[in-house]
Amino acid sequence: MTRQMTMVGFLQAQNCTNLAMSWRHRDSRTDFMSADFYQEIGRTLERGKFHLGFFDDRLALPDRYGGDHAHAIEHGIRVVKLDPVAVLMAMGMATTHLGLGATCSTTYYEPFHVARQFATVDHLSGGRAAWNVVTSLNEGEAWNMGRDEVAEHDSRYDQADEFMQVVTGHWKSWDADALVVNKQTGLFAHPDKVHRLNHVGENFRSRGPFTVPRTPQGHPVIIQAGQSGRGRRFAGRWAEIIFAGGGPLAVQQRGYKAVKDEIAAAGRNPDQVHLCTLVHTVCAATKSEAEDKMAYIETLPLEIDALSLLSEALNFDFATKAMDEPFTDAEMASIGGIQTMRDRVVQASGKQNPTTRDFITITGRGRPHGAIVGGPKDVADKLEELFVNRGCDGFVVAATHVPGSYADFVDHVVPELQRRGLYHQDYKGKTLRENLGLAVPE
Ligand SMILES: Cc1cc2nc3c(=O)[nH]c(=O)nc-3n(C[C@H](O)[C@H](O)[C@H](O)COP(=O)(O)O)c2cc1C
């Protein structure tokens, strides 16, 4: 069968998209605390046959910059953050085929709780649930969740490995044929087909039995987006969909190969894991119309958006540095957030000690950095190039405003990709696994 793209909508249960400026966009809906807002997004993605819509999450609002939240509140920098699983269910009730993904942290919850939440979504949605596994990197999250500091990077992944053992263990602890519910015989379920997990480990203890029977997908689909070496090893072991951060083709090809090698090294089939890369698209019926849209979007970001988001992503207070003051060696070493982002700035600037300005311009934080702008042909050409040359297996489509960005993609780009045979015409099955061609876990 010919290889076709996997399409994922990058969603936020918040007041803006991943671009803080998006709430100021003239076409953005502002009722982001209503169910209808998310339901319209869901219906739009489903109209475009998206495999999955997934909500990111953080357990804090941005207050690393200057150690205060006032700037974030004033400018609406990702300050509203609703519970993504509750929002996911609202979206799920308005759709029938769209996969439903949400992010949940392995650092701040109990595995039993997370296993039960996502198993419940899988049942209620008829087998469409997916869980984006993150380890959480901000101090603000630690402080909201009863910790003094963020645990060290690699140890978070070690804990996440154990978390996954518990979660997947519970998910498999009801045999697929355990449930009977026979009113005539009075047998509800086979006692010998429901097992205690009896997990006792370094970080977690959970006895079981689990309280949710085997789900329609066997278990929810696992998503992961670790970019570091340790993160990729974790993804290689567990993930069925992997998110990558985008970038030029050569960078993506290297990342793609590294991730697929990790999957093979973990003894799994690399073809059973979809690697999707982040893209911002600004599209319209014609190239010049799209360029006009982009010109307007370029007027929306503020410098404070970038400073605030960089402070969060790198877990470093950018208010302590002047715009053109180089970071010291100690400051560079103290960056504990997304280290691959720091390393990219060192590489692209050619400086061991880059400045705040270098961080802003190279990362493009808060801006639709590297957005693909154009008519149907322009955008489809670019996506085709990344896909066909094995930079990725599909895309995580981010929005400059909602729901209009997704509608533009669905109306202008999807038909062109379908015409080229690069993207499915319709859903193949009912469950997310069926639509992704993923095997049901044993
Ligand atoms: C498309 C995409 C979505 C992500 N969503 C989240 C998220 O919702 N919450 C979160 O804490 N991290 C999120 N991340 C960050 C990753 O989970 C990961 O922490 C980060 O890439 C750093 O990787 P590392 O921990 O392996 O260094 C996302 C990354 C990408 C590329």
The ligand as an ORCA input file, in Angstrom:
! r2SCAN-3c Opt
* xyz 0 1
  C       4.514     19.084     18.891
  C       5.008     19.096     20.305
  C       4.099     19.168     21.348
  C       4.517     19.197     22.681
  N       3.587     19.289     23.671
  C       3.989     19.394     24.969
  C       3.048     19.573     26.020
  O       1.848     19.637     25.796
  N       3.496     19.710     27.294
  C       4.827     19.642     27.615
  O       5.178     19.762     28.790
  N       5.757     19.461     26.626
  C       5.358     19.356     25.334
  N       6.293     19.201     24.345
  C       7.700     19.126     24.735
  C       8.219     17.705     24.769
  O       7.360     16.832     25.461
  C       9.586     17.646     25.402
  O       9.541     17.967     26.770
  C      10.530     18.595     24.779
  O      10.522     18.410     23.412
  C      11.936     18.438     25.341
  O      12.402     17.156     25.092
  P      13.374     16.455     26.106
  O      12.713     16.450     27.444
  O      13.592     15.068     25.566
  O      14.615     17.291     26.119
  C       5.900     19.158     22.989
  C       6.822     19.074     21.935
  C       6.409     19.051     20.600
  C       7.430     18.984     19.519
*
